[in-house]
Amino acid sequence: MYLAPVELLFEESRPGRRNWRTPGADRATATADLPAYMVREKAPALPELGELDLIRHFTRLSQKNYAISTNFYPLGSCTMKYNPVVNERIAADPQWYHLHPYQDDDTVQGALELMHDLAADLGEATGLPGVTLHPAAGAHGELTALMVLRAWLDDQGQNQRRTILIPDSAHGTNPASCTLAGFDVVTIKSNDRGLCAVRDLVEHLGDDTAGLMITNPSTLGLFEEDIVKICDLVHEAGGKVYMDGANFNAIMGITRPGDFGIDMMHLNLHKTFSTPHGGGGPGSGPICVTEELTKYLPTPSVVQGSEGFELSTPESSIGRVRGFHGNFMVLVRAYAYIKRLGAEGIKRVAENAVLNANYIRVKVNHHWRVPFDRICMHEFVARPTKAMRDKGIHTLDIAKRLIELGYHPPTVYFPLVVAEAIMVEPTETESKETLDGFIAALIQVAEEATAGEAFLHQTPRNMPVSRVDEAKAVKDPQLCFRCQ
Ligand SMILES: Cc1ncc(COP(=O)(O)O)c(C=O)c1O
């Protein structure tokens, strides 16, 4: 059945009551004030579809998306976990989204209190009391912290210190942020245990060292066992230690970076503290710093005054790094998540994230090569065995085969220190049944790869598109409908 489009006009006929009606004879009245050239002479040629057909079309399109709400997503380093629906409800409350950042402080006390309390909770969890909620993502947090470091160095009369040391297992954003902040990057090697090589670090420390940027747990899913010694060495050399805290979900509630010598770090609220972030956003990357560095944080920060919460500018602030107060709705979700779980719940999140990663690791390590095969943190890195590689099967073939079997592939070809890496992060939110299903798929693919099955080069065979030129897809996207 064809349903004609119905033009509806909104009418406030009675106070407090909304009536909907068709314009009919009132069209002339409704358009009377418009210039003649703006009034349509005939109805627009809209596609004529039944409502049900339209709904089915959009539902089918939405089902082409792969999402954490439909399937398992073991994307290492990305922490694609389930995000409680209650957080979405809380963030969607009109009391938040009707606020305007230019409102007077006394009309937004609740929002200011939320930011103040969230900053205090993050300061407590990290052991680094100075917190800014402004940065829009992890990488932006890195840049902000490096600007803070630059301001501190200037104050110390140490602006000849231009070098940041970064272990070779780091996320690509680390060296990129350094370059953007005007520092030079020197790479520190990993040792044979996959950890930051202390000997190499010592060789590179000097009068030009501004600091070390270290990810802990690292992108290999390993805790830096020498972290206290590493921090001491950098401090003795006159630098500061920045921790990339994107993997904080493995250690929160168990240890605090401020207690093991870290001076500054970022958190990815959209990973660790619950915000759906697939496809690049929205994010939030607060940084937490020591008392000494707090005065350099971006403006404004929220403080508690005698009359309530108010905005203030830290004494030697680096200025603004973002409009207004950061990605506020992500802050609301993080606040809801932390308050609901409490300190004990946060600790259990970390314990379960670690347990789940280790469960998968020990179930598959006889089928895959796991280069650092010992207790891991929230993720582990595997790679195809020599037998598989000798048969010409590569990580890409394996990732594509997993798509066929209904799984989003893990992160592949990263970190760069492991050739043909497959990086698995199950997160704390998955059930044993889901993990067992994924383990079975990994073992099945390992057997197929060891047998050198030729079809692995054609996978995925059940998708609208199979192998795409990913570089071309980024550089030359075809976004139009029914492109010629
Ligand atoms: C270890 C690590 N550092 C930094 C980042 C950058 O965070 P963002 O993507 O929020 O900029 C990520 C993101 O996945 C990461 O895994």
PDBQT file of the ligand as one rigid body, heavy atoms in Angstrom, charges set to zero:
ROOT
HETATM    1  C1  LIG A 501      48.071   2.857  23.512  1.00  0.00    +0.000 C 
HETATM    2  C2  LIG A 501      47.281   3.973  22.889  1.00  0.00    +0.000 A 
HETATM    3  N1  LIG A 501      47.727   5.239  22.996  1.00  0.00    +0.000 NA
HETATM    4  C3  LIG A 501      47.040   6.273  22.478  1.00  0.00    +0.000 A 
HETATM    5  C4  LIG A 501      45.866   6.082  21.802  1.00  0.00    +0.000 A 
HETATM    6  C5  LIG A 501      45.191   7.279  21.200  1.00  0.00    +0.000 C 
HETATM    7  O1  LIG A 501      43.925   7.496  21.741  1.00  0.00    +0.000 OA
HETATM    8  P1  LIG A 501      42.805   8.242  20.876  1.00  0.00    +0.000 P 
HETATM    9  O2  LIG A 501      42.429   7.311  19.763  1.00  0.00    +0.000 OA
HETATM   10  O3  LIG A 501      41.701   8.490  21.830  1.00  0.00    +0.000 OA
HETATM   11  O4  LIG A 501      43.399   9.517  20.357  1.00  0.00    +0.000 OA
HETATM   12  C6  LIG A 501      45.354   4.776  21.670  1.00  0.00    +0.000 A 
HETATM   13  C7  LIG A 501      44.089   4.552  20.939  1.00  0.00    +0.000 C 
HETATM   14  O5  LIG A 501      43.645   3.508  20.652  1.00  0.00    +0.000 OA
HETATM   15  C8  LIG A 501      46.071   3.700  22.223  1.00  0.00    +0.000 A 
HETATM   16  O6  LIG A 501      45.643   2.444  22.122  1.00  0.00    +0.000 OA
ENDROOT
TORSDOF 0
